[in-house]
Amino acid sequence: MEYTKDVFFKVNYNSDLNRLEIAEERWTSKIIKKIKNHKLLTTAIIAFVMFSTLNIAMIYSFMKILQNI
């Protein structure tokens, strides 16, 4: 039971300092947490990037077609 609490709350015992320490959050876990909390904004950003990439590809292919004429 205590191990489960330690894993859930991310608490570690530092034997050098003789105390409990809370593990710091990594930047990847912070980003994942923000993505989970802001689903609408994340979806909008992903759609914007996809459509921008598609737009650039279509403009590039249109320019190639114009060059062949």
N, CA, C and O atoms as CSV, one atom per row, in Angstrom:
chain,resi,resn,atom,element,x,y,z
A,1,MET,N,N,0.821,-1.191,0.000
A,1,MET,CA,C,0.000,0.000,0.000
A,1,MET,C,C,0.871,1.263,0.000
A,1,MET,O,O,0.589,2.220,-0.722
A,2,GLU,N,N,1.931,1.255,0.818
A,2,GLU,CA,C,2.808,2.417,0.880
A,2,GLU,C,C,3.540,2.616,-0.441
A,2,GLU,O,O,3.755,3.750,-0.868
A,3,TYR,N,N,3.922,1.522,-1.087
A,3,TYR,CA,C,4.598,1.627,-2.375
A,3,TYR,C,C,3.686,2.266,-3.406
A,3,TYR,O,O,4.130,3.079,-4.218
A,4,THR,N,N,2.412,1.902,-3.376
A,4,THR,CA,C,1.448,2.471,-4.307
A,4,THR,C,C,1.321,3.972,-4.077
A,4,THR,O,O,1.244,4.735,-5.041
A,5,LYS,N,N,1.297,4.405,-2.837
A,5,LYS,CA,C,1.230,5.832,-2.530
A,5,LYS,C,C,2.478,6.547,-3.048
A,5,LYS,O,O,2.389,7.641,-3.605
A,6,ASP,N,N,3.654,5.910,-2.858
A,6,ASP,CA,C,4.902,6.519,-3.326
A,6,ASP,C,C,4.906,6.669,-4.835
A,6,ASP,O,O,5.351,7.694,-5.352
A,7,VAL,N,N,4.422,5.672,-5.546
A,7,VAL,CA,C,4.399,5.729,-6.997
A,7,VAL,C,C,3.362,6.746,-7.459
A,7,VAL,O,O,3.620,7.515,-8.386
A,8,PHE,N,N,2.203,6.758,-6.828
A,8,PHE,CA,C,1.127,7.665,-7.240
A,8,PHE,C,C,1.505,9.123,-7.007
A,8,PHE,O,O,1.283,9.970,-7.873
A,9,PHE,N,N,2.072,9.416,-5.850
A,9,PHE,CA,C,2.421,10.794,-5.517
A,9,PHE,C,C,3.847,11.154,-5.925
A,9,PHE,O,O,4.279,12.285,-5.703
A,10,LYS,N,N,4.580,10.220,-6.515
A,10,LYS,CA,C,5.957,10.411,-6.985
A,10,LYS,C,C,6.850,10.941,-5.872
A,10,LYS,O,O,7.542,11.946,-6.035
A,11,VAL,N,N,6.823,10.244,-4.733
A,11,VAL,CA,C,7.630,10.612,-3.580
A,11,VAL,C,C,8.776,9.616,-3.475
A,11,VAL,O,O,8.562,8.405,-3.534
A,12,ASN,N,N,10.004,10.134,-3.318
A,12,ASN,CA,C,11.175,9.293,-3.170
A,12,ASN,C,C,11.890,9.671,-1.884
A,12,ASN,O,O,11.813,10.811,-1.427
A,13,TYR,N,N,12.600,8.681,-1.297
A,13,TYR,CA,C,13.369,8.937,-0.089
A,13,TYR,C,C,14.817,9.173,-0.484
A,13,TYR,O,O,15.433,8.328,-1.134
A,14,ASN,N,N,15.356,10.307,-0.099
A,14,ASN,CA,C,16.752,10.629,-0.361
A,14,ASN,C,C,17.551,10.288,0.888
A,14,ASN,O,O,17.437,10.962,1.912
A,15,SER,N,N,18.366,9.230,0.798
A,15,SER,CA,C,19.103,8.779,1.975
A,15,SER,C,C,20.249,9.724,2.336
A,15,SER,O,O,20.646,9.781,3.500
A,16,ASP,N,N,20.784,10.459,1.376
A,16,ASP,CA,C,21.865,11.404,1.674
A,16,ASP,C,C,21.365,12.559,2.533
A,16,ASP,O,O,22.027,12.968,3.487
A,17,LEU,N,N,20.205,13.075,2.191
A,17,LEU,CA,C,19.639,14.199,2.936
A,17,LEU,C,C,18.727,13.760,4.078
A,17,LEU,O,O,18.317,14.572,4.907
A,18,ASN,N,N,18.415,12.457,4.108
A,18,ASN,CA,C,17.578,11.871,5.154
A,18,ASN,C,C,16.189,12.510,5.187
A,18,ASN,O,O,15.689,12.893,6.245
A,19,ARG,N,N,15.576,12.617,4.002
A,19,ARG,CA,C,14.226,13.167,3.937
A,19,ARG,C,C,13.529,12.691,2.656
A,19,ARG,O,O,14.153,12.138,1.750
A,20,LEU,N,N,12.216,12.929,2.616
A,20,LEU,CA,C,11.432,12.595,1.438
A,20,LEU,C,C,11.510,13.738,0.430
A,20,LEU,O,O,11.575,14.910,0.801
A,21,GLU,N,N,11.503,13.375,-0.837
A,21,GLU,CA,C,11.525,14.379,-1.884
A,21,GLU,C,C,10.449,14.059,-2.908
A,21,GLU,O,O,10.184,12.895,-3.206
A,22,ILE,N,N,9.835,15.099,-3.439
A,22,ILE,CA,C,8.851,14.943,-4.512
A,22,ILE,C,C,9.593,15.121,-5.830
A,22,ILE,O,O,10.320,16.094,-6.026
A,23,ALA,N,N,9.395,14.168,-6.721
A,23,ALA,CA,C,10.080,14.219,-8.011
A,23,ALA,C,C,9.551,15.373,-8.848
A,23,ALA,O,O,8.351,15.646,-8.858
A,24,GLU,N,N,10.464,16.055,-9.556
A,24,GLU,CA,C,10.052,17.165,-10.403
A,24,GLU,C,C,9.450,16.635,-11.694
A,24,GLU,O,O,9.815,15.570,-12.194
A,25,GLU,N,N,8.525,17.409,-12.207
A,25,GLU,CA,C,7.838,17.031,-13.434
A,25,GLU,C,C,8.723,17.327,-14.636
A,25,GLU,O,O,9.342,18.389,-14.706
A,26,ARG,N,N,8.786,16.405,-15.569
A,26,ARG,CA,C,9.562,16.617,-16.783
A,26,ARG,C,C,8.770,17.472,-17.752
A,26,ARG,O,O,7.549,17.588,-17.643
A,27,TRP,N,N,9.484,18.078,-18.714
A,27,TRP,CA,C,8.814,18.962,-19.670
A,27,TRP,C,C,7.880,18.183,-20.577
A,27,TRP,O,O,6.871,18.725,-21.028
A,28,THR,N,N,8.195,16.903,-20.858
A,28,THR,CA,C,7.306,16.127,-21.716
A,28,THR,C,C,5.995,15.810,-21.004
A,28,THR,O,O,4.928,15.832,-21.617
A,29,SER,N,N,6.077,15.519,-19.726
A,29,SER,CA,C,4.848,15.228,-18.989
A,29,SER,C,C,3.997,16.485,-18.818
A,29,SER,O,O,2.770,16.400,-18.759
A,30,LYS,N,N,4.641,17.649,-18.738
A,30,LYS,CA,C,3.884,18.903,-18.667
A,30,LYS,C,C,3.130,19.147,-19.963
A,30,LYS,O,O,1.971,19.561,-19.945
A,31,ILE,N,N,3.795,18.886,-21.101
A,31,ILE,CA,C,3.150,19.075,-22.397
A,31,ILE,C,C,1.988,18.104,-22.562
A,31,ILE,O,O,0.916,18.490,-23.026
A,32,ILE,N,N,2.195,16.854,-22.188
A,32,ILE,CA,C,1.125,15.854,-22.302
A,32,ILE,C,C,-0.063,16.240,-21.429
A,32,ILE,O,O,-1.212,16.062,-21.832
A,33,LYS,N,N,0.205,16.762,-20.244
A,33,LYS,CA,C,-0.879,17.183,-19.350
A,33,LYS,C,C,-1.661,18.347,-19.953
A,33,LYS,O,O,-2.888,18.379,-19.861
A,34,LYS,N,N,-0.959,19.309,-20.572
A,34,LYS,CA,C,-1.639,20.441,-21.201
A,34,LYS,C,C,-2.462,19.984,-22.399
A,34,LYS,O,O,-3.552,20.503,-22.637
A,35,ILE,N,N,-1.943,19.009,-23.162
A,35,ILE,CA,C,-2.695,18.486,-24.302
A,35,ILE,C,C,-3.980,17.814,-23.829
A,35,ILE,O,O,-5.033,17.972,-24.446
A,36,LYS,N,N,-3.891,17.070,-22.741
A,36,LYS,CA,C,-5.087,16.402,-22.223
A,36,LYS,C,C,-6.112,17.404,-21.682
A,36,LYS,O,O,-7.316,17.173,-21.783
A,37,ASN,N,N,-5.639,18.509,-21.109
A,37,ASN,CA,C,-6.558,19.493,-20.532
A,37,ASN,C,C,-7.173,20.414,-21.573
A,37,ASN,O,O,-8.293,20.890,-21.387
A,38,HIS,N,N,-6.460,20.676,-22.669
A,38,HIS,CA,C,-6.914,21.627,-23.676
A,38,HIS,C,C,-7.089,20.923,-25.022
A,38,HIS,O,O,-6.345,21.176,-25.970
A,39,LYS,N,N,-8.063,20.056,-25.087
A,39,LYS,CA,C,-8.258,19.241,-26.289
A,39,LYS,C,C,-8.709,20.069,-27.495
A,39,LYS,O,O,-8.254,19.817,-28.610
A,40,LEU,N,N,-9.571,21.029,-27.299
A,40,LEU,CA,C,-10.061,21.850,-28.406
A,40,LEU,C,C,-8.931,22.675,-29.019
A,40,LEU,O,O,-8.790,22.721,-30.241
A,41,LEU,N,N,-8.144,23.313,-28.195
A,41,LEU,CA,C,-7.022,24.108,-28.676
A,41,LEU,C,C,-5.991,23.231,-29.381
A,41,LEU,O,O,-5.452,23.623,-30.416
A,42,THR,N,N,-5.715,22.070,-28.843
A,42,THR,CA,C,-4.772,21.135,-29.462
A,42,THR,C,C,-5.278,20.685,-30.820
A,42,THR,O,O,-4.508,20.622,-31.779
A,43,THR,N,N,-6.558,20.374,-30.915
A,43,THR,CA,C,-7.144,19.958,-32.188
A,43,THR,C,C,-7.061,21.082,-33.211
A,43,THR,O,O,-6.764,20.837,-34.380
A,44,ALA,N,N,-7.321,22.304,-32.781
A,44,ALA,CA,C,-7.248,23.446,-33.694
A,44,ALA,C,C,-5.825,23.667,-34.193
A,44,ALA,O,O,-5.624,23.951,-35.374
A,45,ILE,N,N,-4.849,23.544,-33.325
A,45,ILE,CA,C,-3.448,23.726,-33.725
A,45,ILE,C,C,-3.012,22.636,-34.694
A,45,ILE,O,O,-2.344,22.924,-35.688
A,46,ILE,N,N,-3.380,21.392,-34.420
A,46,ILE,CA,C,-3.027,20.282,-35.311
A,46,ILE,C,C,-3.685,20.463,-36.674
A,46,ILE,O,O,-3.049,20.232,-37.702
A,47,ALA,N,N,-4.954,20.876,-36.693
A,47,ALA,CA,C,-5.648,21.099,-37.965
A,47,ALA,C,C,-4.990,22.241,-38.743
A,47,ALA,O,O,-4.837,22.147,-39.961
A,48,PHE,N,N,-4.601,23.312,-38.056
A,48,PHE,CA,C,-3.934,24.437,-38.705
A,48,PHE,C,C,-2.622,24.000,-39.354
A,48,PHE,O,O,-2.336,24.375,-40.491
A,49,VAL,N,N,-1.836,23.221,-38.644
A,49,VAL,CA,C,-0.557,22.743,-39.188
A,49,VAL,C,C,-0.786,21.829,-40.386
A,49,VAL,O,O,-0.075,21.928,-41.386
A,50,MET,N,N,-1.773,20.940,-40.293
A,50,MET,CA,C,-2.059,20.037,-41.407
A,50,MET,C,C,-2.513,20.800,-42.644
A,50,MET,O,O,-2.028,20.538,-43.745
A,51,PHE,N,N,-3.434,21.735,-42.477
A,51,PHE,CA,C,-3.943,22.488,-43.615
A,51,PHE,C,C,-2.884,23.423,-44.194
A,51,PHE,O,O,-2.854,23.639,-45.406
A,52,SER,N,N,-2.033,23.970,-43.368
A,52,SER,CA,C,-0.947,24.812,-43.870
A,52,SER,C,C,0.022,23.991,-44.719
A,52,SER,O,O,0.450,24.435,-45.784
A,53,THR,N,N,0.362,22.805,-44.248
A,53,THR,CA,C,1.252,21.928,-45.004
A,53,THR,C,C,0.613,21.516,-46.318
A,53,THR,O,O,1.274,21.505,-47.356
A,54,LEU,N,N,-0.656,21.181,-46.280
A,54,LEU,CA,C,-1.372,20.809,-47.497
A,54,LEU,C,C,-1.439,21.981,-48.471
A,54,LEU,O,O,-1.287,21.791,-49.677
A,55,ASN,N,N,-1.663,23.175,-47.965
A,55,ASN,CA,C,-1.722,24.368,-48.804
A,55,ASN,C,C,-0.381,24.618,-49.492
A,55,ASN,O,O,-0.352,24.925,-50.683
A,56,ILE,N,N,0.708,24.493,-48.774
A,56,ILE,CA,C,2.034,24.690,-49.359
A,56,ILE,C,C,2.310,23.644,-50.432
A,56,ILE,O,O,2.852,23.968,-51.489
A,57,ALA,N,N,1.945,22.398,-50.171
A,57,ALA,CA,C,2.156,21.335,-51.159
A,57,ALA,C,C,1.328,21.595,-52.419
A,57,ALA,O,O,1.813,21.382,-53.530
A,58,MET,N,N,0.095,22.049,-52.255
A,58,MET,CA,C,-0.744,22.315,-53.414
A,58,MET,C,C,-0.236,23.513,-54.217
A,58,MET,O,O,-0.277,23.485,-55.447
A,59,ILE,N,N,0.239,24.557,-53.550
A,59,ILE,CA,C,0.803,25.708,-54.254
A,59,ILE,C,C,2.057,25.295,-55.010
A,59,ILE,O,O,2.264,25.720,-56.147
A,60,TYR,N,N,2.891,24.476,-54.393
A,60,TYR,CA,C,4.108,24.011,-55.050
A,60,TYR,C,C,3.780,23.194,-56.302
A,60,TYR,O,O,4.407,23.382,-57.344
A,61,SER,N,N,2.810,22.297,-56.208
A,61,SER,CA,C,2.453,21.492,-57.381
A,61,SER,C,C,1.811,22.362,-58.467
A,61,SER,O,O,2.023,22.112,-59.654
A,62,PHE,N,N,1.034,23.376,-58.082
A,62,PHE,CA,C,0.441,24.282,-59.061
A,62,PHE,C,C,1.521,25.073,-59.799
A,62,PHE,O,O,1.423,25.283,-61.008
A,63,MET,N,N,2.551,25.509,-59.072
A,63,MET,CA,C,3.659,26.220,-59.709
A,63,MET,C,C,4.403,25.297,-60.677
A,63,MET,O,O,4.833,25.739,-61.743
A,64,LYS,N,N,4.556,24.030,-60.320
A,64,LYS,CA,C,5.199,23.074,-61.220
A,64,LYS,C,C,4.383,22.901,-62.495
A,64,LYS,O,O,4.948,22.816,-63.586
A,65,ILE,N,N,3.069,22.848,-62.367
A,65,ILE,CA,C,2.194,22.708,-63.544
A,65,ILE,C,C,2.310,23.955,-64.425
A,65,ILE,O,O,2.378,23.836,-65.648
A,66,LEU,N,N,2.334,25.135,-63.829
A,66,LEU,CA,C,2.480,26.373,-64.601
A,66,LEU,C,C,3.819,26.449,-65.323
A,66,LEU,O,O,3.887,27.007,-66.418
A,67,GLN,N,N,4.867,25.914,-64.750
A,67,GLN,CA,C,6.180,25.924,-65.376
A,67,GLN,C,C,6.217,25.020,-66.607
A,67,GLN,O,O,6.959,25.293,-67.551
A,68,ASN,N,N,5.434,23.962,-66.604
A,68,ASN,CA,C,5.420,23.020,-67.721
A,68,ASN,C,C,4.651,23.567,-68.929
A,68,ASN,O,O,4.825,23.062,-70.038
A,69,ILE,N,N,3.829,24.559,-68.745
A,69,ILE,CA,C,3.014,25.088,-69.844
A,69,ILE,C,C,3.831,25.988,-70.717
A,69,ILE,O,O,3.318,26.530,-71.696
